């Protein structure tokens, strides 16, 4: 399965580079729309000042594969169109964020309203070579059990326009769903099981990350992230193993590599490895692949991930418990934006995750299911969305069938 997904990603990147070898020259406005709307709806130029746009383009430019010329074209367009005029460094912080409220109903599981997230983020430039970003989040309304926390807080030190060292708390660069987990980027209400349980959305870590991009022609570029982090800890499963502070002295390492052709097709691979127990003796390895494509109103997104969690097999054998924990899953999603107002979505995903635990404190983990999700989003504006989703859930051979099909509603804004 892993070889097939990797081969598909390489093949799609290669044919896209050939198919789009002769692209026409684009204006700054057209470049901005094409580059920035590949991952999210492009903001109106009047939203930020010229200096604020420089901050945003500096941070996001490498992900969009901007050359020096295309960056200048876009900034000229945004600066001329902006109605706010501010100059000088350091810049004022750019304020943004999102919030959303949801309703979930499942016969054998849940029936509840939920203020899921309130996220406030700030970003700015302190120097020509130093930018920062900070995100603060309230989850499920806050309170004693869910206090406010730092989602991200990092500095980027830019050695060149396409190469930087990220320092601080960041979303771990693994596959791509985490980059779209906000309510505007995630077209459905729920997150894929695989992304939630194996690649741990939203996976927050503290460490260092070298990131940037390499151009490989006019219509092809490569993004890269190489990182060292505190790493996953000894939680009951991968998702609950996320942590800020380190529980051992064994740092974790990983990378994400992806190629983007004609700003329409992206394919990449990811890898992570690090010790999870307090003594630093047993490792977790996670490997993944992703594919994104955008053609007009059509958006495609597919991801695969697998993981192996080492356990003290010799000890476990005494009590008759199998050794390593194993997880594997994927999802495939397609959507189409109609008249910039309506987006029907369909997603199919799997999760097969079995870890019988260890004598080091982990409890048994057993997921075995398939989910077919149908959704419809209505955009009052590009930053205000109302969503409807219905999930058909089917348990695998290890699990007892139950009626846990899910109805989900969401109202969300990005500001």
Helices and strands as residue ranges (DSSP letters): H 2-19, H 28-36, G 45-47, H 50-64, H 68-81, E 94-105, E 111-127, E 130-139, E 149-160, E 163-171, G 177-180, H 193-197, E 204-215, E 220-229, G 239-241, E 252-261, E 265-275, E 283-295, E 298-309, H 313-318, E 325-338, E 342-355, E 365-381, E 384-395, E 406-414
